[in-house]
Amino acid sequence: MWVEADDRFELAAPAPLNLVCFRHRGGDDLNRAILDALNASGDLYLTHTVLDERYTLRLCVGQTRTEEEHVAAAWARIRRAAEGLTV
């Protein structure tokens, strides 16, 4: 999985279906900043939760016409957002 292949991120829970819970290893403030930047961009929309007392990002892939290229583009956008932020 792409999240596991990027040392900056970690899975926060198993992803057996269409909801992926993950977080940047940089901490809660950075994860909040990533979420805010992505949601403000209009490129994609993530939600969040708290798992094990840590702020966690959630990406839901649920539209019937979604293809791998769409998910890959979303992941690339998430990674770019993380690169451009410092907290």
MOPAC internal coordinates of N, CA, C and O (Angstrom, degrees):
PM7 1SCF
backbone

  N    0.0000 0     0.00 0     0.00 0    0    0    0
  C    1.4445 1     0.00 0     0.00 0    1    0    0
  C    1.5207 1   109.78 1     0.00 0    2    1    0
  O    1.2310 1   120.74 1   -30.45 1    3    2    1
  N    1.3031 1   116.19 1   149.55 1    3    2    1
  C    1.4615 1   121.35 1  -175.63 1    5    3    2
  C    1.5188 1   112.75 1   -64.12 1    6    5    3
  O    1.2310 1   119.99 1   141.19 1    7    6    5
  N    1.3237 1   117.62 1   -38.81 1    7    6    5
  C    1.4628 1   120.31 1  -179.62 1    9    7    6
  C    1.5212 1   109.39 1   -61.66 1   10    9    7
  O    1.2310 1   120.29 1   133.42 1   11   10    9
  N    1.3075 1   117.06 1   -46.58 1   11   10    9
  C    1.4652 1   120.83 1  -179.09 1   13   11   10
  C    1.5208 1   112.82 1   -66.00 1   14   13   11
  O    1.2310 1   119.89 1   155.75 1   15   14   13
  N    1.3143 1   117.81 1   -24.25 1   15   14   13
  C    1.4620 1   121.46 1  -178.56 1   17   15   14
  C    1.5249 1   112.58 1   -82.02 1   18   17   15
  O    1.2310 1   119.86 1   168.01 1   19   18   17
  N    1.3208 1   117.86 1   -11.99 1   19   18   17
  C    1.4632 1   121.97 1  -179.12 1   21   19   18
  C    1.5226 1   108.46 1  -105.06 1   22   21   19
  O    1.2310 1   120.32 1   -64.61 1   23   22   21
  N    1.3280 1   116.98 1   115.39 1   23   22   21
  C    1.4627 1   121.80 1  -175.96 1   25   23   22
  C    1.5219 1   113.48 1   -61.78 1   26   25   23
  O    1.2310 1   119.98 1   160.92 1   27   26   25
  N    1.3147 1   117.64 1   -19.08 1   27   26   25
  C    1.4664 1   120.56 1  -178.76 1   29   27   26
  C    1.5219 1   112.65 1   -77.09 1   30   29   27
  O    1.2310 1   120.27 1   159.19 1   31   30   29
  N    1.3373 1   117.10 1   -20.81 1   31   30   29
  C    1.4595 1   121.92 1  -174.56 1   33   31   30
  C    1.5248 1   110.98 1  -118.03 1   34   33   31
  O    1.2310 1   121.46 1   -18.24 1   35   34   33
  N    1.3359 1   114.81 1   161.76 1   35   34   33
  C    1.4570 1   120.75 1   174.90 1   37   35   34
  C    1.5217 1   109.09 1  -143.35 1   38   37   35
  O    1.2310 1   120.95 1   -30.98 1   39   38   37
  N    1.3198 1   115.80 1   149.02 1   39   38   37
  C    1.4566 1   120.52 1   171.89 1   41   39   38
  C    1.5165 1   108.03 1   -73.32 1   42   41   39
  O    1.2310 1   120.41 1   -42.39 1   43   42   41
  N    1.3206 1   116.82 1   137.61 1   43   42   41
  C    1.4549 1   120.66 1   179.84 1   45   43   42
  C    1.5188 1   111.65 1   -98.25 1   46   45   43
  O    1.2310 1   120.64 1   164.60 1   47   46   45
  N    1.3288 1   116.37 1   -15.40 1   47   46   45
  C    1.4683 1   121.66 1  -179.92 1   49   47   46
  C    1.5238 1   107.41 1  -160.28 1   50   49   47
  O    1.2310 1   120.00 1   -22.04 1   51   50   49
  N    1.3114 1   117.60 1   157.96 1   51   50   49
  C    1.4647 1   119.34 1   175.21 1   53   51   50
  C    1.5296 1   110.10 1   -58.90 1   54   53   51
  O    1.2310 1   120.66 1   -30.53 1   55   54   53
  N    1.3219 1   116.35 1   149.47 1   55   54   53
  C    1.4660 1   121.24 1  -178.97 1   57   55   54
  C    1.5291 1   109.41 1  -121.31 1   58   57   55
  O    1.2310 1   120.13 1  -108.15 1   59   58   57
  N    1.3399 1   117.35 1    71.85 1   59   58   57
  C    1.4579 1   118.51 1  -176.77 1   61   59   58
  C    1.5254 1   113.60 1   -75.13 1   62   61   59
  O    1.2310 1   119.91 1   158.95 1   63   62   61
  N    1.3149 1   117.78 1   -21.05 1   63   62   61
  C    1.4631 1   120.16 1  -177.83 1   65   63   62
  C    1.5285 1   110.26 1  -122.46 1   66   65   63
  O    1.2310 1   120.12 1    54.04 1   67   66   65
  N    1.3198 1   117.38 1  -125.96 1   67   66   65
  C    1.4606 1   120.24 1  -171.75 1   69   67   66
  C    1.5212 1   114.67 1  -105.37 1   70   69   67
  O    1.2310 1   118.95 1  -177.53 1   71   70   69
  N    1.3161 1   119.61 1     2.47 1   71   70   69
  C    1.4557 1   122.35 1   179.55 1   73   71   70
  C    1.5216 1   109.04 1  -107.49 1   74   73   71
  O    1.2310 1   121.10 1   -60.53 1   75   74   73
  N    1.3324 1   115.51 1   119.47 1   75   74   73
  C    1.4639 1   120.65 1  -179.71 1   77   75   74
  C    1.5243 1   108.20 1  -109.62 1   78   77   75
  O    1.2310 1   120.88 1   -61.32 1   79   78   77
  N    1.3277 1   115.93 1   118.68 1   79   78   77
  C    1.4641 1   122.52 1   177.50 1   81   79   78
  C    1.5248 1   107.40 1  -103.39 1   82   81   79
  O    1.2310 1   121.15 1   -60.06 1   83   82   81
  N    1.3218 1   115.41 1   119.94 1   83   82   81
  C    1.4635 1   120.00 1  -175.59 1   85   83   82
  C    1.5152 1   108.65 1  -147.85 1   86   85   83
  O    1.2310 1   121.03 1   -11.91 1   87   86   85
  N    1.3169 1   115.64 1   168.09 1   87   86   85
  C    1.4654 1   119.72 1   177.70 1   89   87   86
  C    1.5196 1   110.01 1  -153.76 1   90   89   87
  O    1.2310 1   122.31 1   -24.08 1   91   90   89
  N    1.3098 1   113.18 1   155.92 1   91   90   89
  C    1.4649 1   120.59 1   173.41 1   93   91   90
  C    1.5223 1   106.83 1   -78.95 1   94   93   91
  O    1.2310 1   120.59 1   -38.89 1   95   94   93
  N    1.2977 1   116.49 1   141.11 1   95   94   93
  C    1.4634 1   120.68 1  -178.52 1   97   95   94
  C    1.5300 1   112.01 1   -70.99 1   98   97   95
  O    1.2310 1   120.17 1   172.49 1   99   98   97
  N    1.3293 1   117.29 1    -7.51 1   99   98   97
  C    1.4606 1   121.91 1  -177.50 1  101   99   98
  C    1.5136 1   115.36 1   -74.09 1  102  101   99
  O    1.2310 1   119.79 1   173.99 1  103  102  101
  N    1.3167 1   118.01 1    -6.01 1  103  102  101
  C    1.4598 1   120.20 1   174.82 1  105  103  102
  C    1.5210 1   113.98 1   110.57 1  106  105  103
  O    1.2310 1   122.08 1    -7.28 1  107  106  105
  N    1.3255 1   113.62 1   172.72 1  107  106  105
  C    1.4588 1   121.11 1  -174.63 1  109  107  106
  C    1.5220 1   113.47 1   -59.74 1  110  109  107
  O    1.2310 1   120.10 1   135.54 1  111  110  109
  N    1.3243 1   117.42 1   -44.46 1  111  110  109
  C    1.4616 1   119.61 1  -177.84 1  113  111  110
  C    1.5201 1   111.38 1   -61.79 1  114  113  111
  O    1.2310 1   120.03 1   139.27 1  115  114  113
  N    1.3083 1   117.54 1   -40.73 1  115  114  113
  C    1.4584 1   120.54 1   178.61 1  117  115  114
  C    1.5296 1   110.74 1   -67.19 1  118  117  115
  O    1.2310 1   119.96 1   139.94 1  119  118  117
  N    1.3085 1   117.68 1   -40.06 1  119  118  117
  C    1.4650 1   120.16 1   177.95 1  121  119  118
  C    1.5241 1   111.24 1   -64.28 1  122  121  119
  O    1.2310 1   120.06 1   141.17 1  123  122  121
  N    1.3223 1   117.50 1   -38.83 1  123  122  121
  C    1.4709 1   119.99 1   175.57 1  125  123  122
  C    1.5246 1   110.48 1   -62.70 1  126  125  123
  O    1.2310 1   120.71 1   137.34 1  127  126  125
  N    1.3156 1   116.24 1   -42.66 1  127  126  125
  C    1.4597 1   120.46 1  -179.92 1  129  127  126
  C    1.5253 1   111.57 1   -64.64 1  130  129  127
  O    1.2310 1   120.11 1   139.94 1  131  130  129
  N    1.3160 1   117.40 1   -40.06 1  131  130  129
  C    1.4709 1   121.24 1   176.93 1  133  131  130
  C    1.5209 1   109.51 1   -61.55 1  134  133  131
  O    1.2310 1   120.50 1   131.48 1  135  134  133
  N    1.3283 1   116.66 1   -48.52 1  135  134  133
  C    1.4667 1   120.93 1   179.80 1  137  135  134
  C    1.5264 1   110.48 1   -58.49 1  138  137  135
  O    1.2310 1   120.31 1   132.21 1  139  138  137
  N    1.3181 1   117.00 1   -47.79 1  139  138  137
  C    1.4617 1   120.62 1  -178.55 1  141  139  138
  C    1.5263 1   111.51 1   -62.47 1  142  141  139
  O    1.2310 1   120.37 1   137.34 1  143  142  141
  N    1.3243 1   116.90 1   -42.66 1  143  142  141
  C    1.4692 1   120.50 1  -179.40 1  145  143  142
  C    1.5251 1   111.41 1   -64.83 1  146  145  143
  O    1.2310 1   120.66 1   135.72 1  147  146  145
  N    1.3190 1   116.34 1   -44.28 1  147  146  145
  C    1.4655 1   119.92 1  -179.70 1  149  147  146
  C    1.5210 1   111.44 1   -65.47 1  150  149  147
  O    1.2310 1   120.40 1   133.55 1  151  150  149
  N    1.3129 1   116.84 1   -46.45 1  151  150  149
  C    1.4530 1   119.81 1  -177.90 1  153  151  150
  C    1.5257 1   111.72 1   -66.77 1  154  153  151
  O    1.2310 1   119.92 1   145.29 1  155  154  153
  N    1.3218 1   117.76 1   -34.71 1  155  154  153
  C    1.4619 1   121.15 1   178.20 1  157  155  154
  C    1.5268 1   111.70 1   -72.05 1  158  157  155
  O    1.2310 1   120.13 1   155.29 1  159  158  157
  N    1.3279 1   117.35 1   -24.71 1  159  158  157
  C    1.4650 1   121.13 1  -176.68 1  161  159  158
  C    1.5202 1   112.72 1   -70.55 1  162  161  159
  O    1.2310 1   120.32 1   152.44 1  163  162  161
  N    1.3174 1   117.00 1   -27.56 1  163  162  161
  C    1.4591 1   120.40 1  -174.94 1  165  163  162
  C    1.5224 1   113.30 1    79.74 1  166  165  163
  O    1.2310 1   120.02 1   177.74 1  167  166  165
  N    1.3177 1   117.56 1    -2.26 1  167  166  165
  C    1.4685 1   121.39 1   179.38 1  169  167  166
  C    1.5256 1   112.37 1   -73.39 1  170  169  167
  O    1.2310 1   120.73 1   141.62 1  171  170  169
  N    1.3195 1   116.20 1   -38.38 1  171  170  169
  C    1.4452 1   122.12 1   177.20 1  173  171  170
  C    1.5109 1   108.28 1  -159.92 1  174  173  171
  O    1.2310 1   120.50 1   -12.04 1  175  174  173
  N    1.3062 1   116.65 1   167.96 1  175  174  173
  C    1.4513 1   121.80 1  -177.38 1  177  175  174
  C    1.5167 1   108.79 1  -130.09 1  178  177  175
  O    1.2310 1   121.12 1   -56.55 1  179  178  177
  N    1.3329 1   115.46 1   123.45 1  179  178  177
  C    1.4585 1   121.90 1   175.87 1  181  179  178
  C    1.5213 1   109.07 1  -111.56 1  182  181  179
  O    1.2310 1   120.95 1   -22.32 1  183  182  181
  N    1.3191 1   115.79 1   157.68 1  183  182  181
  C    1.4521 1   121.55 1   170.59 1  185  183  182
  C    1.5188 1   107.53 1  -114.12 1  186  185  183
  O    1.2310 1   120.85 1     0.45 1  187  186  185
  N    1.3198 1   115.98 1  -179.55 1  187  186  185
  C    1.4659 1   118.81 1   179.58 1  189  187  186
  C    1.5207 1   109.89 1  -141.90 1  190  189  187
  O    1.2310 1   121.71 1   -12.85 1  191  190  189
  N    1.3068 1   114.32 1   167.15 1  191  190  189
  C    1.4523 1   123.58 1   173.11 1  193  191  190
  C    1.5250 1   107.05 1  -152.64 1  194  193  191
  O    1.2310 1   120.53 1    -2.04 1  195  194  193
  N    1.2971 1   116.60 1   177.96 1  195  194  193
  C    1.4576 1   121.59 1   173.75 1  197  195  194
  C    1.5251 1   107.08 1  -118.99 1  198  197  195
  O    1.2310 1   120.93 1   -59.56 1  199  198  197
  N    1.3215 1   115.82 1   120.44 1  199  198  197
  C    1.4654 1   122.77 1   177.11 1  201  199  198
  C    1.5190 1   108.14 1  -122.95 1  202  201  199
  O    1.2310 1   120.32 1   -48.10 1  203  202  201
  N    1.2989 1   116.99 1   131.90 1  203  202  201
  C    1.4678 1   121.83 1  -178.10 1  205  203  202
  C    1.5280 1   111.10 1    52.21 1  206  205  203
  O    1.2310 1   121.44 1  -140.73 1  207  206  205
  N    1.3415 1   114.84 1    39.27 1  207  206  205
  C    1.4660 1   122.77 1   178.15 1  209  207  206
  C    1.5297 1   113.29 1    62.83 1  210  209  207
  O    1.2310 1   120.61 1  -154.69 1  211  210  209
  N    1.3330 1   116.43 1    25.31 1  211  210  209
  C    1.4688 1   120.77 1   179.10 1  213  211  210
  C    1.5171 1   109.19 1  -128.44 1  214  213  211
  O    1.2310 1   121.19 1   -43.17 1  215  214  213
  N    1.3300 1   115.33 1   136.83 1  215  214  213
  C    1.4578 1   122.71 1   178.94 1  217  215  214
  C    1.5266 1   108.71 1   -63.43 1  218  217  215
  O    1.2310 1   120.89 1   -52.42 1  219  218  217
  N    1.3086 1   115.91 1   127.58 1  219  218  217
  C    1.4614 1   121.53 1  -171.96 1  221  219  218
  C    1.5182 1   110.66 1  -129.68 1  222  221  219
  O    1.2310 1   120.91 1   -46.43 1  223  222  221
  N    1.3151 1   115.87 1   133.57 1  223  222  221
  C    1.4581 1   122.18 1   178.28 1  225  223  222
  C    1.5178 1   109.82 1   -84.82 1  226  225  223
  O    1.2310 1   120.97 1   -32.29 1  227  226  225
  N    1.3348 1   115.74 1   147.71 1  227  226  225
  C    1.4651 1   120.28 1  -179.67 1  229  227  226
  C    1.5251 1   109.56 1  -130.91 1  230  229  227
  O    1.2310 1   120.91 1   -53.66 1  231  230  229
  N    1.3077 1   115.87 1   126.34 1  231  230  229
  C    1.4593 1   123.16 1   175.58 1  233  231  230
  C    1.5189 1   107.35 1  -116.58 1  234  233  231
  O    1.2310 1   121.15 1   -57.61 1  235  234  233
  N    1.3185 1   115.41 1   122.39 1  235  234  233
  C    1.4586 1   120.80 1   179.13 1  237  235  234
  C    1.5241 1   108.76 1  -109.26 1  238  237  235
  O    1.2310 1   120.98 1   -54.47 1  239  238  237
  N    1.3166 1   115.74 1   125.53 1  239  238  237
  C    1.4551 1   121.80 1   178.51 1  241  239  238
  C    1.5248 1   106.19 1  -109.17 1  242  241  239
  O    1.2310 1   120.49 1   -77.03 1  243  242  241
  N    1.3318 1   116.67 1   102.97 1  243  242  241
  C    1.4404 1   117.17 1  -172.16 1  245  243  242
  C    1.5132 1   116.46 1  -138.05 1  246  245  243
  O    1.2310 1   119.47 1   175.02 1  247  246  245
  N    1.2844 1   118.62 1    -4.98 1  247  246  245
  C    1.4570 1   120.52 1  -179.17 1  249  247  246
  C    1.5256 1   108.77 1   -76.56 1  250  249  247
  O    1.2310 1   120.12 1   -42.93 1  251  250  249
  N    1.3021 1   117.38 1   137.07 1  251  250  249
  C    1.4613 1   120.43 1  -173.42 1  253  251  250
  C    1.5223 1   113.69 1   -65.14 1  254  253  251
  O    1.2310 1   119.67 1   157.27 1  255  254  253
  N    1.3050 1   118.24 1   -22.73 1  255  254  253
  C    1.4705 1   120.79 1  -179.24 1  257  255  254
  C    1.5262 1   113.40 1   -96.61 1  258  257  255
  O    1.2310 1   120.77 1  -172.87 1  259  258  257
  N    1.3148 1   116.13 1     7.13 1  259  258  257
  C    1.4571 1   120.18 1   178.15 1  261  259  258
  C    1.5231 1   109.33 1   -69.69 1  262  261  259
  O    1.2310 1   121.12 1   -47.24 1  263  262  261
  N    1.3317 1   115.46 1   132.76 1  263  262  261
  C    1.4660 1   121.61 1   177.74 1  265  263  262
  C    1.5163 1   109.14 1  -119.32 1  266  265  263
  O    1.2310 1   120.90 1   -10.24 1  267  266  265
  N    1.3190 1   115.89 1   169.76 1  267  266  265
  C    1.4636 1   120.34 1  -178.02 1  269  267  266
  C    1.5235 1   111.57 1   -55.87 1  270  269  267
  O    1.2310 1   119.80 1   142.81 1  271  270  269
  N    1.3139 1   117.99 1   -37.19 1  271  270  269
  C    1.4610 1   120.35 1  -179.69 1  273  271  270
  C    1.5304 1   111.56 1   -61.38 1  274  273  271
  O    1.2310 1   119.72 1   146.81 1  275  274  273
  N    1.3238 1   118.15 1   -33.19 1  275  274  273
  C    1.4577 1   121.54 1   178.33 1  277  275  274
  C    1.5292 1   110.60 1   -69.57 1  278  277  275
  O    1.2310 1   120.55 1   137.46 1  279  278  277
  N    1.3171 1   116.55 1   -42.54 1  279  278  277
  C    1.4620 1   120.70 1   179.25 1  281  279  278
  C    1.5262 1   109.81 1   -67.76 1  282  281  279
  O    1.2310 1   120.16 1   140.47 1  283  282  281
  N    1.3233 1   117.29 1   -39.53 1  283  282  281
  C    1.4651 1   120.85 1   177.40 1  285  283  282
  C    1.5204 1   110.66 1   -62.57 1  286  285  283
  O    1.2310 1   119.93 1   139.99 1  287  286  285
  N    1.3130 1   117.74 1   -40.01 1  287  286  285
  C    1.4650 1   121.33 1   178.38 1  289  287  286
  C    1.5312 1   110.30 1   -66.15 1  290  289  287
  O    1.2310 1   120.25 1   140.92 1  291  290  289
  N    1.3202 1   117.13 1   -39.08 1  291  290  289
  C    1.4640 1   120.54 1   177.59 1  293  291  290
  C    1.5250 1   110.37 1   -63.90 1  294  293  291
  O    1.2310 1   120.41 1   135.99 1  295  294  293
  N    1.3208 1   116.83 1   -44.01 1  295  294  293
  C    1.4676 1   120.18 1   179.47 1  297  295  294
  C    1.5230 1   110.65 1   -64.24 1  298  297  295
  O    1.2310 1   119.75 1   139.35 1  299  298  297
  N    1.3059 1   118.09 1   -40.65 1  299  298  297
  C    1.4669 1   121.23 1   177.22 1  301  299  298
  C    1.5238 1   110.28 1   -61.70 1  302  301  299
  O    1.2310 1   120.12 1   139.78 1  303  302  301
  N    1.3121 1   117.38 1   -40.22 1  303  302  301
  C    1.4655 1   121.57 1   179.55 1  305  303  302
  C    1.5220 1   110.68 1   -66.53 1  306  305  303
  O    1.2310 1   120.14 1   140.57 1  307  306  305
  N    1.3260 1   117.34 1   -39.43 1  307  306  305
  C    1.4662 1   121.46 1   177.17 1  309  307  306
  C    1.5255 1   110.09 1   -62.26 1  310  309  307
  O    1.2310 1   120.74 1   134.63 1  311  310  309
  N    1.3204 1   116.18 1   -45.37 1  311  310  309
  C    1.4772 1   120.19 1   179.99 1  313  311  310
  C    1.5186 1   111.42 1   -63.56 1  314  313  311
  O    1.2310 1   119.90 1   139.16 1  315  314  313
  N    1.3317 1   117.80 1   -40.84 1  315  314  313
  C    1.4707 1   120.90 1   177.72 1  317  315  314
  C    1.5259 1   111.17 1   -64.20 1  318  317  315
  O    1.2310 1   120.43 1   140.99 1  319  318  317
  N    1.3115 1   116.79 1   -39.01 1  319  318  317
  C    1.4695 1   119.67 1   177.88 1  321  319  318
  C    1.5239 1   110.51 1   -62.04 1  322  321  319
  O    1.2310 1   120.56 1   137.61 1  323  322  321
  N    1.3185 1   116.53 1   -42.39 1  323  322  321
  C    1.4694 1   120.36 1   179.77 1  325  323  322
  C    1.5233 1   111.65 1   -64.36 1  326  325  323
  O    1.2310 1   120.30 1   144.13 1  327  326  325
  N    1.3238 1   117.02 1   -35.87 1  327  326  325
  C    1.4701 1   120.59 1  -178.97 1  329  327  326
  C    1.5248 1   112.08 1   -68.18 1  330  329  327
  O    1.2310 1   120.90 1   148.69 1  331  330  329
  N    1.3252 1   115.89 1   -31.31 1  331  330  329
  C    1.4587 1   119.26 1  -174.62 1  333  331  330
  C    1.5078 1   114.58 1   -88.97 1  334  333  331
  O    1.2310 1   119.58 1  -176.92 1  335  334  333
  N    1.3264 1   118.41 1     3.08 1  335  334  333
  C    1.4512 1   121.11 1  -174.22 1  337  335  334
  C    1.5202 1   112.28 1  -114.69 1  338  337  335
  O    1.2310 1   121.15 1   -34.46 1  339  338  337
  N    1.2917 1   115.40 1   145.54 1  339  338  337
  C    1.4590 1   122.14 1   169.68 1  341  339  338
  C    1.5197 1   106.65 1  -137.88 1  342  341  339
  O    1.2310 1   120.80 1   -38.18 1  343  342  341
  N    1.2982 1   116.07 1   141.82 1  343  342  341
  C    1.4745 1   120.39 1   177.95 1  345  343  342
  C    1.5110 1   109.80 1  -133.11 1  346  345  343
  O    1.2310 1   120.10 1   180.00 1  347  346  345

